[in-house]
Amino acid sequence: MKYIHRLPKESQEKLFSLLDLGKFYPLGENENAHQVNVRFIFATTEDLDNFLLKTFVRRVPLHVSLPAFKDRPLTERLALITNAFKEEAIRIDRRFYITNKVIEELTKNDASGNVGAMQNEVKLLCASAYTENHQDKDIHIGSSSENDNYIIIDKDTDINDHSGSVDAEADLIEELHLALKESTSKKDTISNQILLLMKFLRKLDYLMDENLVQSISYKLRIGIESILNKRYGLKLQLSDADIKQISFGLSLYYFTDRKKVNMTELNSDFEELYPRAMYVYKQLLREISDDEGFEEFNIPWLVLLFKDRIKKIESIQYTGIILAHGDSTATSIQSVVNNLCGNYIFEAFDMPIDISIHEINNYVQKYIRQQKDRDHKGIFVLFDMGSLTQMFSEIKKYSNCELLVINNVTTATALDVGIRIQRNDGFKEITRAANKFGEACGTQYYEGLSDNSNIVVSCMSGVGLSEEIKRMMLESLSNKFEIITMDYKDLKQTLENHEQKFFDKTKFVVTTTDIDTNLDIDIINIYDIMEKNGYARFEKLLLNSGEQKPNIEALMNKMLKFFTIEGIKDRLQFLNSDVVIDEVQLITQRYQEYYDISLDGKTKLNLYMHLSLMIERMLVNSRKQENPSVSFEGDKEKEFYSVSKTIFKGIELKYNFQVNDYEISLMYQLLHFYI
């Protein structure tokens, strides 16, 4: 029933009775009621409380309020306008060319007749234009002098496709982009860019769809709180008017023919000018809409969102990344650090427990590329657990920037690095500070085993022997290079998993066994050094590295002493191996000086072993007076006998025994090749 408010109260009561009982009496009859089952639909343009009985209103189960034409979404108004023109096009069999100015005025129609009033206005426009050009197949509506685009409507027009009705906005957007592009190329002030955008939105105010803008505003506020405030620590001072203005700008996405607007070049300019602000802004847009085009189309509004805050965001010259296993470990640390710093310092990635190093690096690689790594002063990657060396090497494959990798990340370490990043401290200064975090936090900021020239020591028998060799090297050499000890298994894996560049600063590797590798790196067996050829090679490697010959000889003596002690300590029953080794070194030195010879390491080692055990034998057997008969023939042997008696005089007096001729003959057998 149309216009229910016109029913008098008596008629409303009768209608109420019918609704309530489902019975009525035909006109003129009052005895037999007729049973009916009907539904009523009522319509009114008036306030129900002013015209209808309350009992009647309560009996109506469903109330639907239809907004006035001017209060309906713009998309709906455009569809209704398009349909009204289409009906006229069908009726008179003509095609209409309607200026955007006419469409704009129709969308603002606020006559009390609502849709009907708008339709009547469309009929008048069509009738007037038809009267003037009734012989033309194409009829133009709107002043021909207007510099405006036209939309075309005929009997085949799809009323749901009304994007053409805002073609003029596409032109305006193109003009805006040209102006913004010119502004960014001149590196114009943020204030000028803001004015450009505000002026543009004022021109398009007639496109304001309150319902759509309100919906976007709601999502925008949520995104600002969860993304910008909580995650990135950006506290924006935005008024309700600011939010509405930005939301209106975002809403234009739904009214513009985006095929006619090329955003690529402008977005590229913004990427170059505001790379960090762009990254954060895109995270926000994805929270508002998952439509890919929405993000690309709405880039310019970041200037209205961040305003002068852009300068602070872009002031960060380093890239910080936090990686941690778990649902929210990394993002929790990120939130704390960014909020305490009051700026976007770190991006964070929460990772599954079973994620591979390759997948982790996909996160990092994608993020660094989004950040335009050519602008980085350096990259800081903080993660919770894994191989420092492997992580560093993987990242270095796609970035030439200086890189610091820190493992076992905590909120405290991340905050320390974050504050230094915010201050834009030097990269080396930040790395030095990171190295003081403690043993729990490993750091790496160089490619390879070390940032310095280095020698690697790795013994199959264990790290203990490697550490002893390192100690002797540090005590003897000039410390021009770092001595690195490695587990033998780790060394093999490192050689297998890395390229030549990784070992550029490694001079050579010292091991206790031979290792096969395809890399061009010198590997020398510690036991080969005891022989003449091996020692010559070892000496050459050190000399080429800038070491001095006396230091090399000192190192050799220390190693001989060490290996002798290790070899005899379990075989000596009475003597202290650390004490006796000094005696045997002195004896050996006197033989070399007298005969002017230089014994190789292997001979020295054998001589040290023999002399140490000989001294103990002499002590044990001194009272037995056993002295096997030995004859020394020839001048050479006799000379050796005489020299030996002199050399051994000191040790004989010290330990109160006498070296017999048999022991001297054994010594001769060891040395006769050299004398």
C-alpha positions as CSV (number, residue, x, y, z in Angstrom):
1,M,0.0,0.0,0.0
2,K,1.4,3.4,-1.0
3,Y,1.7,6.3,1.3
4,I,0.2,4.6,4.4
5,H,0.5,7.9,6.3
6,R,-2.6,9.2,4.5
7,L,-4.9,6.7,6.2
8,P,-7.1,8.2,8.9
9,K,-6.9,6.7,12.4
10,E,-10.2,4.9,12.0
11,S,-8.9,3.1,8.9
12,Q,-5.6,2.3,10.6
13,E,-7.6,0.6,13.4
14,K,-9.6,-1.5,10.9
15,L,-6.4,-2.4,9.1
16,F,-4.8,-3.3,12.4
17,S,-7.7,-5.6,13.2
18,L,-7.2,-7.4,9.8
19,L,-3.5,-7.8,10.5
20,D,-4.1,-9.1,14.0
21,L,-7.1,-11.5,13.3
22,G,-6.7,-12.3,9.6
23,K,-10.5,-11.6,9.2
24,F,-12.5,-8.8,7.7
25,Y,-16.1,-8.0,6.8
26,P,-16.9,-6.9,3.3
27,L,-18.6,-3.6,2.9
28,G,-22.3,-3.8,4.0
29,E,-21.9,-7.1,5.8
30,N,-21.4,-7.6,9.6
31,E,-22.4,-11.2,10.3
32,N,-20.0,-13.5,8.4
33,A,-16.3,-12.6,8.6
34,H,-14.0,-13.6,5.7
35,Q,-10.7,-15.4,6.6
36,V,-7.7,-14.2,4.6
37,N,-3.9,-14.8,4.5
38,V,-2.3,-11.8,3.0
39,R,0.9,-9.7,3.4
40,F,1.1,-5.9,3.2
41,I,3.9,-3.7,2.2
42,F,3.5,-0.1,3.2
43,A,5.5,3.0,2.1
44,T,5.7,6.5,3.4
45,T,7.9,9.5,3.2
46,E,6.8,10.8,6.6
47,D,7.8,10.3,10.2
48,L,5.9,7.3,11.5
49,D,5.5,8.7,15.0
50,N,3.6,11.8,13.6
51,F,1.0,10.0,11.5
52,L,0.5,6.4,12.6
53,L,-1.0,4.8,15.7
54,K,1.6,3.3,18.0
55,T,-0.4,0.0,18.1
56,F,-0.4,-0.1,14.3
57,V,3.3,0.5,14.1
58,R,4.1,-2.2,16.6
59,R,2.1,-4.7,14.6
60,V,4.4,-4.2,11.5
61,P,7.2,-6.8,12.0
62,L,9.8,-5.3,9.7
63,H,10.8,-1.7,9.1
64,V,13.1,-0.7,6.2
65,S,14.4,2.8,6.0
66,L,15.5,3.9,2.6
67,P,17.9,6.9,2.5
68,A,17.1,10.0,0.4
69,F,18.6,10.1,-3.0
70,K,21.3,12.6,-1.9
71,D,22.3,10.3,1.0
72,R,22.7,7.2,-1.0
73,P,26.2,6.0,-2.0
74,L,27.6,7.7,-5.1
75,T,27.8,4.3,-6.9
76,E,24.1,3.9,-6.4
77,R,23.2,7.4,-7.4
78,L,25.3,7.0,-10.6
79,A,23.6,3.7,-11.4
80,L,20.1,5.3,-10.9
81,I,21.1,8.2,-13.1
82,T,22.5,6.0,-15.8
83,N,19.3,3.9,-15.7
84,A,17.1,7.0,-16.0
85,F,19.0,8.1,-19.2
86,K,18.9,4.5,-20.5
87,E,15.1,4.4,-20.2
88,E,14.8,7.6,-22.2
89,A,17.3,6.3,-24.8
90,I,15.1,3.2,-25.2
91,R,11.9,5.3,-25.4
92,I,13.0,7.7,-28.1
93,D,15.6,5.3,-29.7
94,R,18.5,7.8,-29.4
95,R,22.0,7.8,-28.1
96,F,22.9,10.4,-25.4
97,Y,26.2,12.2,-25.0
98,I,26.1,13.7,-21.5
99,T,28.7,16.0,-20.0
100,N,30.3,15.1,-16.7
101,K,29.1,18.5,-15.4
102,V,25.5,17.4,-15.9
103,I,26.1,14.1,-14.2
104,E,27.8,15.9,-11.3
105,E,24.7,18.2,-10.8
106,L,22.3,15.3,-10.9
107,T,24.3,13.4,-8.2
108,K,23.7,16.5,-6.0
109,N,19.9,16.4,-6.5
110,D,18.3,16.9,-3.1
111,A,14.7,17.5,-4.1
112,S,12.0,16.0,-1.8
113,G,10.9,13.7,-4.6
114,N,14.2,11.8,-4.2
115,V,14.6,9.3,-7.0
116,G,11.4,10.4,-8.7
117,A,12.6,14.0,-8.8
118,M,15.9,13.0,-10.3
119,Q,14.1,10.9,-13.0
120,N,11.8,13.8,-13.8
121,E,14.9,16.1,-14.2
122,V,16.5,13.5,-16.5
123,K,13.3,13.4,-18.6
124,L,13.2,17.2,-18.9
125,L,16.9,17.2,-19.9
126,C,16.3,14.6,-22.6
127,A,13.1,16.1,-23.8
128,S,14.7,19.6,-24.1
129,A,17.8,18.2,-26.0
130,Y,15.5,16.1,-28.2
131,T,13.3,19.0,-29.1
132,E,16.3,20.9,-30.3
133,N,18.0,18.0,-32.2
134,H,15.1,15.5,-32.8
135,Q,16.5,14.6,-36.3
136,D,20.0,13.6,-34.9
137,K,20.7,10.1,-33.8
138,D,23.2,11.3,-31.3
139,I,21.9,13.9,-28.8
140,H,24.2,16.0,-26.7
141,I,23.2,17.1,-23.2
142,G,25.1,19.9,-21.6
143,S,26.8,23.1,-22.8
144,S,29.0,22.5,-25.9
145,S,31.3,25.2,-24.6
146,E,32.1,23.2,-21.5
147,N,35.6,21.8,-21.5
148,D,34.4,18.5,-20.2
149,N,34.3,14.8,-21.2
150,Y,31.2,13.0,-22.2
151,I,29.7,9.7,-21.2
152,I,27.7,7.8,-23.7
153,I,24.4,6.1,-22.8
154,D,22.1,4.2,-25.2
155,K,19.7,1.3,-25.0
156,D,22.5,-1.2,-24.7
157,T,24.3,0.5,-21.8
158,D,25.1,-1.6,-18.8
159,I,23.8,0.4,-15.8
160,N,26.3,-1.3,-13.5
161,D,29.2,0.1,-15.5
162,H,29.1,3.7,-14.5
163,S,32.9,4.3,-14.2
164,G,32.6,6.4,-17.4
165,S,30.7,9.0,-15.5
166,V,33.8,10.1,-13.7
167,D,36.2,10.1,-16.7
168,A,36.9,13.7,-15.9
169,E,38.3,12.7,-12.6
170,A,40.8,10.5,-14.4
171,D,42.0,13.6,-16.3
172,L,42.2,15.5,-13.0
173,I,44.2,12.7,-11.4
174,E,46.6,12.7,-14.4
175,E,47.0,16.4,-13.9
176,L,47.7,15.8,-10.2
177,H,50.3,13.2,-11.0
178,L,52.1,15.5,-13.4
179,A,52.1,18.2,-10.8
180,L,53.4,15.8,-8.1
181,K,56.0,14.4,-10.4
182,E,57.3,17.9,-11.1
183,S,57.3,18.6,-7.4
184,T,59.2,15.4,-6.6
185,S,61.7,16.0,-9.4
186,K,62.5,19.4,-7.9
187,K,62.6,17.8,-4.4
188,D,59.9,20.3,-3.4
189,T,58.9,20.7,0.2
190,I,56.4,18.4,1.8
191,S,54.1,21.4,2.4
192,N,53.8,22.1,-1.3
193,Q,52.9,18.5,-2.0
194,I,50.3,18.6,0.7
195,L,48.7,21.7,-0.8
196,L,48.6,20.1,-4.2
197,L,46.7,17.1,-2.8
198,M,44.3,19.2,-0.7
199,K,43.4,21.4,-3.7
200,F,42.8,18.3,-5.8
201,L,40.4,16.8,-3.2
202,R,38.5,20.1,-2.9
203,K,37.8,20.0,-6.7
204,L,36.4,16.5,-6.3
205,D,34.4,17.2,-3.2
206,Y,31.1,16.4,-5.1
207,L,32.3,12.7,-5.3
208,M,32.3,12.4,-1.6
209,D,30.4,9.2,-0.6
210,E,29.9,9.5,3.1
211,N,29.1,5.8,3.7
212,L,32.2,4.7,1.7
213,V,34.4,7.3,3.3
214,Q,33.2,6.3,6.8
215,S,33.9,2.6,6.0
216,I,37.4,3.4,4.8
217,S,38.0,5.7,7.8
218,Y,37.1,2.9,10.2
219,K,39.7,0.5,8.5
220,L,42.2,3.3,8.3
221,R,42.1,4.0,12.1
222,I,42.5,0.3,12.8
223,G,45.4,0.1,10.4
224,I,47.1,3.2,11.9
225,E,46.9,1.7,15.4
226,S,48.0,-1.9,14.6
227,I,50.5,-1.2,11.8
228,L,51.9,2.3,12.2
229,N,51.6,2.8,16.0
230,K,52.1,-0.7,17.5
231,R,54.4,-2.3,14.9
232,Y,56.5,0.6,13.6
233,G,56.4,3.0,16.5
234,L,55.0,5.9,14.4
235,K,52.7,8.1,16.5
236,L,50.9,10.3,14.0
237,Q,49.0,13.5,15.1
238,L,46.0,13.2,12.9
239,S,42.6,14.9,13.5
240,D,39.3,13.5,12.5
241,A,39.3,15.9,9.5
242,D,42.7,14.5,8.4
243,I,41.4,11.0,8.6
244,K,38.3,11.9,6.6
245,Q,40.4,13.7,4.0
246,I,42.8,10.8,3.5
247,S,39.8,8.3,3.4
248,F,38.2,10.4,0.7
249,G,41.3,10.3,-1.3
250,L,41.5,6.5,-0.9
251,S,37.8,6.2,-1.9
252,L,38.5,7.7,-5.4
253,Y,39.9,4.4,-6.3
254,Y,36.4,3.1,-6.7
255,F,35.2,5.9,-9.0
256,T,38.0,6.3,-11.5
257,D,38.7,4.4,-14.6
258,R,42.2,3.2,-13.6
259,K,43.0,2.0,-17.1
260,K,43.3,5.7,-18.1
261,V,45.6,6.6,-15.3
262,N,49.3,5.4,-15.4
263,M,50.6,5.3,-11.8
264,T,53.9,3.5,-12.5
265,E,56.2,6.5,-13.1
266,L,54.8,8.5,-10.2
267,N,55.1,5.6,-7.8
268,S,58.6,5.1,-9.0
269,D,59.4,8.7,-8.1
270,F,57.9,8.3,-4.7
271,E,59.8,5.0,-4.1
272,E,63.1,6.9,-4.8
273,L,62.2,9.9,-2.8
274,Y,60.5,8.3,0.2
275,P,61.5,4.5,0.2
276,R,61.1,3.9,3.9
277,A,57.8,5.8,4.2
278,M,56.5,4.0,1.0
279,Y,57.3,0.6,2.5
280,V,55.4,1.3,5.8
281,Y,52.5,3.0,3.9
282,K,52.1,-0.1,1.7
283,Q,51.8,-2.3,4.8
284,L,48.9,0.0,5.9
285,L,47.1,-0.1,2.5
286,R,47.2,-3.9,2.6
287,E,45.5,-3.8,5.9
288,I,42.7,-1.6,4.4
289,S,42.2,-3.6,1.2
290,D,43.6,-6.7,-0.4
291,D,43.0,-5.4,-3.9
292,E,46.4,-5.1,-5.6
293,G,45.2,-2.1,-7.6
294,F,44.2,-0.3,-4.4
295,E,47.8,-0.1,-3.2
296,E,49.2,1.0,-6.6
297,F,46.5,3.7,-7.1
298,N,46.6,5.3,-3.7
299,I,50.4,6.0,-3.2
300,P,50.2,9.9,-3.3
301,W,48.1,10.0,-0.1
302,L,51.1,9.0,2.0
303,V,52.1,12.7,2.0
304,L,48.8,13.6,3.7
305,L,49.2,10.7,6.1
306,F,52.8,11.3,7.3
307,K,53.2,15.0,6.5
308,D,56.5,16.3,8.0
309,R,57.0,13.0,9.7
310,I,58.3,11.7,6.4
311,K,61.6,13.4,7.1
312,K,62.1,11.6,10.4
313,I,61.2,8.2,8.8
314,E,63.7,8.8,5.9
315,S,66.4,10.0,8.3
316,I,67.2,6.3,9.2
317,Q,70.2,5.4,6.9
318,Y,70.5,1.8,7.9
319,T,68.3,-1.2,7.4
320,G,67.4,-3.3,10.5
321,I,65.8,-6.8,10.4
322,I,64.8,-9.1,13.3
323,L,64.3,-12.8,12.6
324,A,63.0,-15.2,15.2
325,H,61.2,-18.5,15.4
326,G,57.8,-18.5,16.9
327,D,54.4,-16.9,16.3
328,S,55.3,-13.4,17.6
329,T,58.8,-13.4,19.0
330,A,60.4,-11.2,16.4
331,T,57.4,-8.8,16.1
332,S,57.2,-8.4,19.9
333,I,60.9,-7.3,20.0
334,Q,60.3,-5.1,17.0
335,S,57.3,-3.4,18.6
336,V,59.2,-2.6,21.8
337,V,62.3,-1.2,20.1
338,N,60.4,0.8,17.4
339,N,58.1,2.3,20.0
340,L,60.9,3.2,22.4
341,C,62.8,4.8,19.6
342,G,59.6,6.5,18.3
343,N,60.5,5.6,14.7
344,Y,60.6,2.8,12.1
345,I,63.9,1.2,12.9
346,F,63.4,-2.6,12.4
347,E,61.2,-4.8,10.3
348,A,60.5,-8.2,11.8
349,F,59.6,-11.7,10.5
350,D,58.2,-14.4,12.7
351,M,59.3,-17.8,11.4
352,P,58.1,-21.4,11.8
353,I,60.4,-23.6,13.9
354,D,61.2,-25.9,11.0
355,I,62.1,-23.2,8.5
356,S,65.3,-23.6,6.4
357,I,68.1,-21.1,6.0
358,H,67.1,-20.7,2.4
359,E,63.6,-19.7,3.3
360,I,64.8,-17.3,5.9
361,N,67.0,-15.6,3.4
362,N,64.0,-15.3,1.0
363,Y,62.4,-13.1,3.7
364,V,65.6,-11.0,4.0
365,Q,66.2,-10.7,0.3
366,K,62.7,-9.6,-0.5
367,Y,62.7,-7.0,2.2
368,I,66.2,-5.6,1.3
369,R,65.2,-5.2,-2.4
370,Q,62.0,-3.3,-1.3
371,Q,64.2,-1.0,0.7
372,K,66.4,-0.1,-2.4
373,D,69.7,-1.4,-1.0
374,R,71.7,1.1,-3.1
375,D,70.8,3.7,-0.5
376,H,71.8,1.7,2.5
377,K,74.8,2.7,4.7
378,G,74.6,-0.8,6.1
379,I,72.4,-3.7,7.0
380,F,71.9,-5.2,10.5
381,V,70.3,-8.6,10.8
382,L,69.4,-9.9,14.3
383,F,68.2,-13.5,14.6
384,D,67.6,-15.9,17.4
385,M,69.6,-19.0,16.4
386,G,71.5,-20.5,13.6
387,S,74.9,-20.3,11.8
388,L,76.4,-16.8,11.8
389,T,78.7,-17.7,8.9
390,Q,76.0,-19.2,6.8
391,M,73.6,-16.4,7.4
392,F,76.2,-13.8,6.6
393,S,77.3,-15.5,3.4
394,E,73.8,-16.0,2.1
395,I,72.9,-12.3,2.5
396,K,76.2,-11.2,1.0
397,K,75.2,-13.0,-2.2
398,Y,72.6,-10.3,-3.1
399,S,73.8,-7.2,-1.2
400,N,77.1,-5.3,-1.4
401,C,76.3,-3.2,1.6
402,E,78.2,-3.5,4.9
403,L,76.5,-6.2,6.9
404,L,76.4,-7.1,10.6
405,V,74.8,-10.3,11.6
406,I,74.0,-10.9,15.3
407,N,72.6,-14.1,16.7
408,N,70.8,-14.9,20.0
409,V,68.9,-11.7,19.7
410,T,67.2,-10.2,22.8
411,T,65.1,-7.1,23.3
412,A,68.1,-5.5,25.1
413,T,70.5,-6.1,22.3
414,A,68.0,-5.1,19.6
415,L,67.3,-1.8,21.5
416,D,71.0,-1.0,21.8
417,V,71.5,-1.5,18.1
418,G,68.2,0.4,17.4
419,I,69.3,3.4,19.4
420,R,72.6,3.5,17.6
421,I,70.9,3.2,14.2
422,Q,68.6,6.0,15.1
423,R,71.6,8.2,16.0
424,N,73.1,7.2,12.7
425,D,76.4,6.1,14.4
426,G,79.1,4.8,12.1
427,F,78.9,1.2,11.0
428,K,82.2,0.3,12.6
429,E,81.1,2.0,15.8
430,I,77.9,0.0,16.0
431,T,79.8,-3.3,15.3
432,R,82.3,-2.6,18.0
433,A,79.5,-2.0,20.4
434,A,77.8,-5.2,19.3
435,N,80.9,-7.2,19.9
436,K,80.6,-6.3,23.6
437,F,77.2,-7.9,24.0
438,G,78.7,-11.0,25.6
439,E,79.6,-14.5,24.8
440,A,75.9,-15.4,24.3
441,C,75.6,-13.1,21.3
442,G,77.8,-13.9,18.3
443,T,78.5,-11.3,15.7
444,Q,79.8,-11.2,12.2
445,Y,80.4,-8.2,10.0
446,Y,82.9,-9.5,7.4
447,E,82.8,-12.1,4.7
448,G,85.1,-14.9,5.5
449,L,86.5,-16.4,8.7
450,S,87.8,-13.1,9.9
451,D,88.0,-9.5,8.8
452,N,91.8,-9.7,9.3
453,S,94.6,-11.7,7.7
454,N,94.4,-15.0,9.4
455,I,95.9,-18.5,9.9
456,V,93.5,-21.4,10.6
457,V,94.6,-24.2,12.9
458,S,92.5,-27.4,13.0
459,C,93.7,-30.7,14.5
460,M,91.8,-34.0,14.1
461,S,92.8,-34.9,17.7
462,G,90.8,-32.1,19.1
463,V,90.5,-28.4,19.8
464,G,92.9,-28.7,22.7
465,L,95.9,-29.4,20.5
466,S,94.8,-26.6,18.1
467,E,94.7,-24.1,21.0
468,E,98.2,-25.1,22.1
469,I,99.5,-24.5,18.6
470,K,97.7,-21.2,18.6
471,R,99.3,-20.3,21.9
472,M,102.8,-21.0,20.6
473,M,102.1,-19.0,17.4
474,L,100.9,-16.0,19.4
475,E,103.9,-16.2,21.7
476,S,106.5,-16.5,18.9
477,L,105.2,-14.6,15.9
478,S,104.7,-10.8,15.4
479,N,100.9,-11.1,15.5
480,K,100.4,-9.6,12.1
481,F,97.5,-12.0,11.5
482,E,94.8,-13.6,13.6
483,I,95.1,-17.2,14.6
484,I,91.7,-19.0,14.3
485,T,91.2,-22.5,15.7
486,M,88.4,-24.7,14.3
487,D,87.0,-28.1,14.9
488,Y,88.2,-30.4,12.2
489,K,84.7,-31.3,11.1
490,D,83.7,-27.7,10.9
491,L,86.8,-26.9,8.8
492,K,85.9,-29.6,6.3
493,Q,82.3,-28.4,6.0
494,T,83.5,-24.8,5.6
495,L,85.8,-25.7,2.8
496,E,83.0,-27.7,1.1
497,N,80.3,-25.0,1.5
498,H,82.1,-21.8,0.5
499,E,83.7,-20.3,-2.5
500,Q,87.3,-19.0,-2.8
501,K,86.3,-15.5,-1.9
502,F,85.4,-16.7,1.6
503,F,89.1,-17.5,2.3
504,D,90.6,-14.4,0.7
505,K,92.2,-13.3,4.0
506,T,93.2,-16.8,5.1
507,K,97.0,-17.2,4.6
508,F,97.1,-20.9,5.1
509,V,95.6,-23.8,7.1
510,V,97.6,-25.9,9.6
511,T,96.2,-29.4,10.3
512,T,97.3,-32.7,11.7
513,T,96.1,-34.6,8.6
514,D,95.8,-34.1,4.9
515,I,92.6,-32.5,3.5
516,D,91.4,-32.6,-0.1
517,T,89.8,-29.4,-1.5
518,N,89.1,-27.8,-4.8
519,L,89.9,-24.4,-3.4
520,D,93.2,-22.6,-4.0
521,I,94.3,-22.5,-0.4
522,D,97.5,-23.8,1.3
523,I,97.0,-26.6,3.8
524,I,100.1,-27.9,5.6
525,N,100.3,-30.9,7.9
526,I,101.9,-30.0,11.3
527,Y,104.0,-33.2,11.2
528,D,105.4,-32.4,7.8
529,I,106.8,-29.2,9.3
530,M,109.2,-31.5,11.3
531,E,110.9,-32.5,8.1
532,K,113.2,-30.4,5.9
533,N,110.9,-29.9,2.9
534,G,107.8,-29.3,5.1
535,Y,109.6,-26.8,7.2
536,A,110.9,-25.0,4.2
537,R,107.3,-24.7,2.9
538,F,106.0,-23.6,6.3
539,E,108.8,-21.0,6.6
540,K,108.1,-19.7,3.1
541,L,104.4,-19.2,3.8
542,L,105.2,-17.2,6.9
543,L,107.9,-15.1,5.3
544,N,105.5,-14.3,2.4
545,S,103.0,-13.2,5.0
546,G,105.5,-10.7,6.3
547,E,106.9,-12.7,9.3
548,Q,110.5,-12.5,10.4
549,K,112.8,-15.5,10.2
550,P,113.9,-15.4,13.9
551,N,110.3,-15.5,15.0
552,I,109.7,-18.6,12.7
553,E,112.7,-20.3,14.3
554,A,111.4,-19.5,17.8
555,L,108.0,-21.0,16.9
556,M,109.7,-24.1,15.6
557,N,111.6,-24.6,18.8
558,K,108.4,-24.2,20.8
559,M,106.6,-26.8,18.7
560,L,109.5,-29.2,19.0
561,K,109.5,-28.8,22.7
562,F,105.8,-29.2,22.9
563,F,105.6,-32.4,20.8
564,T,108.6,-33.8,22.7
565,I,106.9,-33.3,26.0
566,E,103.7,-34.8,24.7
567,G,105.6,-37.8,23.4
568,I,107.7,-38.5,26.5
569,K,105.5,-37.5,29.4
570,D,103.9,-40.9,29.7
571,R,107.2,-42.8,29.2
572,L,109.2,-41.0,31.8
573,Q,108.8,-42.5,35.3
574,F,110.9,-40.3,37.4
575,L,111.9,-37.1,35.6
576,N,109.7,-34.1,35.0
577,S,109.2,-33.8,31.2
578,D,109.0,-30.0,31.4
579,V,112.4,-29.8,33.2
580,V,114.3,-32.4,31.2
581,I,113.3,-30.8,27.8
582,D,115.3,-27.7,28.6
583,E,118.3,-29.9,29.2
584,V,118.0,-31.8,25.9
585,Q,117.4,-28.6,23.9
586,L,120.7,-27.2,25.3
587,I,122.6,-30.3,24.4
588,T,121.2,-30.3,20.9
589,Q,122.0,-26.6,20.5
590,R,125.6,-27.3,21.5
591,Y,126.0,-30.0,18.9
592,Q,124.6,-27.7,16.2
593,E,126.9,-24.9,17.2
594,Y,130.1,-27.1,17.4
595,Y,129.5,-28.7,14.0
596,D,127.9,-25.6,12.5
597,I,124.9,-27.6,11.3
598,S,121.1,-27.0,11.2
599,L,119.0,-30.1,12.1
600,D,115.5,-30.5,10.6
601,G,112.6,-30.7,12.9
602,K,112.1,-34.5,12.5
603,T,115.8,-35.1,13.5
604,K,115.5,-32.7,16.4
605,L,112.3,-34.4,17.6
606,N,114.0,-37.8,17.5
607,L,117.0,-36.4,19.3
608,Y,114.9,-34.8,22.0
609,M,113.0,-38.1,22.6
610,H,116.3,-40.1,22.7
611,L,118.1,-37.7,25.0
612,S,115.2,-37.4,27.5
613,L,114.8,-41.2,27.8
614,M,118.7,-41.6,27.9
615,I,118.9,-39.2,30.9
616,E,116.4,-41.3,32.8
617,R,118.1,-44.5,31.9
618,M,121.4,-43.2,33.2
619,L,119.8,-42.2,36.5
620,V,118.1,-45.6,36.9
621,N,121.2,-47.6,35.9
622,S,123.9,-45.5,37.4
623,R,124.5,-47.9,40.3
624,K,124.6,-51.0,38.1
625,Q,127.8,-49.7,36.4
626,E,126.7,-51.3,33.2
627,N,128.9,-50.0,30.4
628,P,128.8,-52.1,27.2
629,S,132.2,-52.2,25.4
630,V,132.2,-49.8,22.4
631,S,135.1,-48.8,20.3
632,F,135.4,-45.5,18.3
633,E,137.3,-45.9,15.1
634,G,138.6,-43.1,12.9
635,D,139.2,-39.5,13.6
636,K,135.6,-38.5,13.0
637,E,134.2,-40.9,15.6
638,K,137.0,-40.1,18.1
639,E,136.3,-36.4,17.7
640,F,132.6,-37.0,18.3
641,Y,133.4,-39.0,21.4
642,S,135.6,-36.2,22.8
643,V,133.0,-33.5,22.0
644,S,130.2,-35.5,23.5
645,K,132.0,-36.0,26.8
646,T,132.5,-32.3,27.0
647,I,128.9,-31.5,26.1
648,F,127.5,-34.0,28.6
649,K,129.8,-32.8,31.5
650,G,127.2,-30.4,32.8
651,I,124.3,-32.8,32.9
652,E,126.6,-35.5,34.5
653,L,127.5,-33.2,37.3
654,K,123.8,-32.1,37.8
655,Y,122.3,-35.5,38.0
656,N,125.4,-37.3,39.3
657,F,125.8,-40.0,36.7
658,Q,128.1,-40.7,33.8
659,V,127.0,-41.0,30.1
660,N,128.6,-44.3,29.0
661,D,130.2,-45.0,25.6
662,Y,127.3,-47.0,24.4
663,E,124.9,-44.0,24.7
664,I,127.4,-41.8,23.0
665,S,127.6,-44.3,20.1
666,L,123.8,-44.1,19.7
667,M,124.0,-40.4,19.5
668,Y,126.6,-40.7,16.8
669,Q,124.2,-42.9,14.8
670,L,121.6,-40.2,15.0
671,L,124.0,-37.4,13.9
672,H,126.7,-38.9,11.7
673,F,124.8,-37.8,8.5
674,Y,125.2,-34.2,9.5
675,I,128.8,-34.1,10.7
